Amino acid sequence: MLDPRLLRAFSTIVDAGSFTLAADRLHMTQSTISQQLARLEETVGSMLVDRAARPVEPTLAGERLLGYARRILALQQEAEAALRDPAGTVSIRIGVPEDIVSAAMAKVFNDFARRHRGIQLDVTAGLSRDLTRRYRAGDFDIAIVKEPEAGSDCRATFPETMAWFESADAPARWPNPIPLVTFPPGGLYREAMFERIEGEELRWYIAFSGSSLHNVLVAVEAGLGLSLLPRSATASYRVRQHAPFGIGPAMAVSIYSWESAGPVSELVERMGAVLAASRMAT
């Protein structure tokens, strides 16, 4: 092991070209810096500087070691700086549905991270049922989920207006059986779609199954079928409300967190404000 203190003495002697100047720069006596160089030379088994030269110059062995010494010292300084900087030393794990990560929500995350440099936000997007299961298992500190009814332990809940959508270029009448665009089995809106279609005594088939809200909306936009979707998520797509089915049963958008104080509580409050504003706009 090469002692960084000895490497610093060696590199400073070479840079200064003098034992005296190097000792002054390192705030030590000339005898001390000479002893440190001697210890390093004993460790590597070679003379590292030509003491007779004026100014002092590295030997061939010293030239070979000098680059490594400077890199080791630079890495040491970098490591010390990183350990002094608390950025990202604590993690808050957040689970959210894909469409919740809006520009406004991302701004909340950015502002929070800038004010709390010691906290790393670890955000996972997914289907609400998966997020709920993982939150209950302790995988998340905060979770936003969509559910038929809010749980009694939620921190806040907001209504999510649902409606049936079709492509802006969809035919005036859909065939029977009706093609549906859905999420995979277990997706929150899937069973509600089946119940409504069967309640109308119509037949259906799944024309497209997408694993993300964007994929589902693109499929609806392309005319692959009907889908039950949050009204707040459709603004930037060429889709229209399917008049015969109209509004669907409202969902609850709920925030859960294990902690009710400190930075987590602050973040939950700001996330809730974004949800409240976006639900009012729709």
C-alpha positions as CSV (number, residue, x, y, z in Angstrom):
1,M,0.0,0.0,0.0
2,L,1.3,3.4,-1.0
3,D,0.7,5.9,1.8
4,P,-1.0,9.1,0.3
5,R,0.9,11.3,2.8
6,L,4.2,10.0,1.4
7,L,3.0,10.3,-2.2
8,R,2.0,13.9,-1.5
9,A,5.4,14.7,-0.1
10,F,7.1,13.2,-3.2
11,S,4.9,15.0,-5.7
12,T,5.3,18.3,-3.9
13,I,9.1,18.0,-3.8
14,V,9.1,17.4,-7.6
15,D,6.7,20.2,-8.3
16,A,8.6,22.7,-6.1
17,G,12.0,21.5,-7.2
18,S,13.3,21.9,-3.7
19,F,12.9,20.1,-0.3
20,T,12.8,23.5,1.4
21,L,10.0,24.9,-0.7
22,A,8.1,21.6,-0.5
23,A,8.3,21.7,3.3
24,D,6.9,25.2,3.3
25,R,4.0,24.3,1.1
26,L,3.1,21.3,3.3
27,H,3.7,23.2,6.5
28,M,6.3,20.8,7.8
29,T,10.0,20.8,8.6
30,Q,12.6,19.9,5.9
31,S,13.7,16.9,7.9
32,T,10.2,15.6,8.1
33,I,9.6,15.8,4.4
34,S,13.0,14.2,3.8
35,Q,12.0,11.3,6.1
36,Q,8.7,10.8,4.3
37,L,10.4,10.7,0.9
38,A,13.0,8.2,2.3
39,R,10.1,6.0,3.6
40,L,8.4,6.0,0.2
41,E,11.7,5.1,-1.5
42,E,12.1,2.2,0.9
43,T,8.6,1.0,0.2
44,V,9.0,1.0,-3.6
45,G,12.7,-0.1,-3.5
46,S,14.0,2.7,-5.7
47,M,15.5,6.2,-5.5
48,L,12.8,8.6,-6.6
49,V,14.5,12.0,-6.8
50,D,18.0,13.2,-7.8
51,R,19.0,15.1,-4.6
52,A,22.1,16.5,-6.2
53,A,20.2,18.2,-9.1
54,R,19.2,21.9,-8.9
55,P,16.3,22.0,-9.0
56,V,15.6,18.6,-7.6
57,E,14.4,16.3,-10.4
58,P,12.7,12.8,-10.4
59,T,14.7,9.8,-11.3
60,L,13.5,7.4,-14.0
61,A,11.7,5.4,-11.3
62,G,10.3,8.7,-9.9
63,E,8.9,9.7,-13.3
64,R,7.1,6.4,-13.6
65,L,5.6,6.8,-10.1
66,L,4.8,10.5,-10.4
67,G,1.7,10.1,-12.7
68,Y,0.3,7.3,-10.5
69,A,0.9,9.4,-7.4
70,R,-1.0,12.4,-8.8
71,R,-3.9,10.2,-9.8
72,I,-4.0,8.5,-6.4
73,L,-4.0,11.9,-4.7
74,A,-6.7,13.3,-7.0
75,L,-8.9,10.3,-6.4
76,Q,-8.4,10.7,-2.6
77,Q,-9.5,14.3,-2.8
78,E,-12.5,13.3,-4.9
79,A,-13.5,10.7,-2.4
80,E,-13.1,13.0,0.5
81,A,-15.3,15.7,-1.3
82,A,-17.9,13.1,-2.1
83,L,-18.1,11.9,1.5
84,R,-18.4,15.5,2.8
85,D,-21.2,16.2,0.4
86,P,-24.5,14.6,1.7
87,A,-26.2,14.6,-1.7
88,G,-28.2,11.4,-2.3
89,T,-27.3,9.7,1.0
90,V,-31.0,9.1,1.9
91,S,-33.6,7.6,-0.4
92,I,-37.3,8.2,-0.6
93,R,-38.9,5.5,-2.7
94,I,-42.0,6.6,-4.7
95,G,-44.5,4.5,-6.7
96,V,-46.8,6.3,-9.2
97,P,-49.0,5.4,-12.1
98,E,-47.4,6.4,-15.4
99,D,-49.8,9.3,-16.2
100,I,-49.2,10.9,-12.8
101,V,-45.6,11.8,-13.7
102,S,-46.6,15.1,-15.4
103,A,-44.5,18.2,-15.9
104,A,-46.1,19.7,-12.8
105,M,-45.3,16.6,-10.7
106,A,-41.7,16.4,-12.1
107,K,-41.3,20.1,-11.0
108,V,-42.3,19.1,-7.5
109,F,-39.7,16.4,-7.5
110,N,-37.0,18.8,-8.9
111,D,-37.8,21.6,-6.4
112,F,-37.8,19.1,-3.5
113,A,-34.5,17.5,-4.6
114,R,-32.8,21.0,-4.8
115,R,-33.9,21.9,-1.3
116,H,-33.0,18.5,0.2
117,R,-29.7,17.6,-1.4
118,G,-29.2,14.8,1.0
119,I,-32.3,12.9,-0.3
120,Q,-32.4,10.9,-3.5
121,L,-35.9,10.4,-5.0
122,D,-36.3,6.9,-6.4
123,V,-39.5,7.0,-8.6
124,T,-41.1,3.9,-10.1
125,A,-44.0,4.0,-12.5
126,G,-46.3,1.1,-12.9
127,L,-49.9,-0.3,-12.7
128,S,-51.8,0.7,-9.7
129,R,-52.5,-2.8,-8.4
130,D,-48.8,-3.6,-8.6
131,L,-47.9,-0.4,-6.9
132,T,-50.4,-1.1,-4.1
133,R,-49.0,-4.5,-3.5
134,R,-45.4,-3.2,-3.4
135,Y,-46.4,-0.4,-1.1
136,R,-48.0,-2.8,1.4
137,A,-44.9,-4.9,1.2
138,G,-42.7,-1.9,2.2
139,D,-41.1,-1.3,-1.2
140,F,-42.2,2.3,-1.3
141,D,-42.3,5.1,1.2
142,I,-44.9,7.0,-0.8
143,A,-47.4,5.6,-3.3
144,I,-50.0,7.2,-5.5
145,V,-52.5,4.6,-6.8
146,K,-55.8,4.5,-8.6
147,E,-58.5,2.4,-7.0
148,P,-62.3,2.0,-7.0
149,E,-62.4,3.4,-3.4
150,A,-59.8,5.0,-1.3
151,G,-58.4,3.1,1.6
152,S,-59.0,4.3,5.2
153,D,-55.2,4.9,5.7
154,C,-54.7,7.1,2.6
155,R,-53.2,10.6,3.2
156,A,-55.4,12.2,0.6
157,T,-57.7,11.1,-2.2
158,F,-59.1,12.8,-5.4
159,P,-61.8,11.7,-7.8
160,E,-60.6,10.6,-11.3
161,T,-63.2,11.2,-14.0
162,M,-63.3,8.2,-16.4
163,A,-64.8,8.1,-19.9
164,W,-64.9,5.9,-22.9
165,F,-62.7,7.0,-25.8
166,E,-62.3,6.2,-29.5
167,S,-60.2,7.5,-32.3
168,A,-61.0,10.9,-33.6
169,D,-61.5,9.2,-37.0
170,A,-63.5,6.3,-35.6
171,P,-66.6,5.1,-37.6
172,A,-70.0,6.3,-36.5
173,R,-70.9,2.8,-35.4
174,W,-68.7,0.0,-34.1
175,P,-69.3,-3.6,-35.1
176,N,-70.5,-6.2,-32.7
177,P,-68.4,-7.8,-31.2
178,I,-66.7,-4.5,-30.2
179,P,-62.9,-4.4,-30.3
180,L,-61.4,-3.2,-27.0
181,V,-58.0,-1.7,-26.2
182,T,-57.0,-2.7,-22.6
183,F,-54.2,-3.1,-20.1
184,P,-53.0,-6.6,-19.3
185,P,-54.9,-8.9,-16.9
186,G,-55.0,-7.2,-13.5
187,G,-55.1,-3.7,-15.0
188,L,-57.5,-1.5,-13.1
189,Y,-59.9,-0.4,-15.9
190,R,-60.0,-3.8,-17.6
191,E,-62.8,-5.5,-15.5
192,A,-64.9,-2.2,-15.5
193,M,-64.8,-2.3,-19.3
194,F,-66.0,-5.9,-19.5
195,E,-68.8,-5.2,-17.1
196,R,-70.1,-2.2,-19.1
197,I,-70.0,-4.0,-22.4
198,E,-71.7,-7.1,-21.1
199,G,-74.2,-4.9,-19.3
200,E,-75.1,-3.5,-22.7
201,E,-75.6,-7.1,-23.9
202,L,-72.9,-6.6,-26.5
203,R,-70.1,-9.0,-27.4
204,W,-66.4,-7.9,-27.3
205,Y,-62.9,-9.0,-28.0
206,I,-59.5,-7.6,-27.1
207,A,-57.9,-6.1,-30.1
208,F,-54.9,-4.7,-28.3
209,S,-53.4,-5.0,-24.9
210,G,-50.8,-2.4,-23.8
211,S,-48.5,-2.3,-20.8
212,S,-48.5,1.5,-20.5
213,L,-51.0,4.3,-20.7
214,H,-49.2,5.8,-23.7
215,N,-49.3,2.5,-25.6
216,V,-53.1,2.2,-24.9
217,L,-53.8,5.7,-26.0
218,V,-51.8,5.3,-29.2
219,A,-53.7,2.2,-30.0
220,V,-57.0,4.0,-29.4
221,E,-55.8,7.0,-31.5
222,A,-55.0,4.6,-34.3
223,G,-58.5,3.2,-34.3
224,L,-57.9,-0.3,-32.9
225,G,-60.8,-0.1,-30.5
226,L,-62.6,1.5,-27.6
227,S,-61.1,2.0,-24.2
228,L,-62.1,3.3,-20.7
229,L,-59.5,5.9,-19.8
230,P,-58.9,8.9,-17.4
231,R,-60.1,12.1,-19.1
232,S,-57.1,13.9,-17.8
233,A,-54.7,11.7,-19.7
234,T,-56.2,12.2,-23.2
235,A,-55.6,15.8,-24.0
236,S,-52.6,15.4,-26.3
237,Y,-54.0,12.5,-28.3
238,R,-56.4,12.5,-31.3
239,V,-59.2,10.7,-29.5
240,R,-62.8,11.7,-28.7
241,Q,-65.3,10.6,-26.1
242,H,-67.5,7.7,-27.3
243,A,-70.9,9.2,-26.9
244,P,-73.0,6.0,-26.5
245,F,-71.0,4.9,-23.4
246,G,-70.0,8.3,-22.2
247,I,-68.7,8.7,-18.6
248,G,-67.6,5.7,-16.7
249,P,-67.5,5.1,-12.9
250,A,-65.1,7.5,-11.2
251,M,-61.9,6.2,-9.7
252,A,-60.1,7.4,-6.7
253,V,-56.5,8.7,-7.0
254,S,-55.1,8.2,-3.5
255,I,-51.8,9.0,-1.8
256,Y,-50.3,6.7,0.8
257,S,-47.2,7.2,2.9
258,W,-45.8,5.4,6.0
259,E,-44.5,8.6,7.6
260,S,-46.6,11.6,8.6
261,A,-43.9,14.1,9.4
262,G,-40.6,15.4,8.1
263,P,-39.5,15.6,4.5
264,V,-41.8,12.7,3.4
265,S,-44.8,14.6,4.7
266,E,-43.7,17.7,3.0
267,L,-43.3,15.9,-0.3
268,V,-46.7,14.2,0.1
269,E,-48.4,17.6,0.6
270,R,-46.8,19.0,-2.5
271,M,-47.7,16.0,-4.6
272,G,-51.3,16.2,-3.3
273,A,-51.5,19.8,-4.4
274,V,-50.5,18.8,-8.0
275,L,-53.1,16.1,-8.0
276,A,-55.8,18.4,-6.7
277,A,-55.0,21.1,-9.3
278,S,-55.0,18.6,-12.2
279,R,-58.3,17.0,-11.1
280,M,-60.0,20.5,-10.9
281,A,-58.8,21.3,-14.4
282,T,-60.7,18.2,-15.8
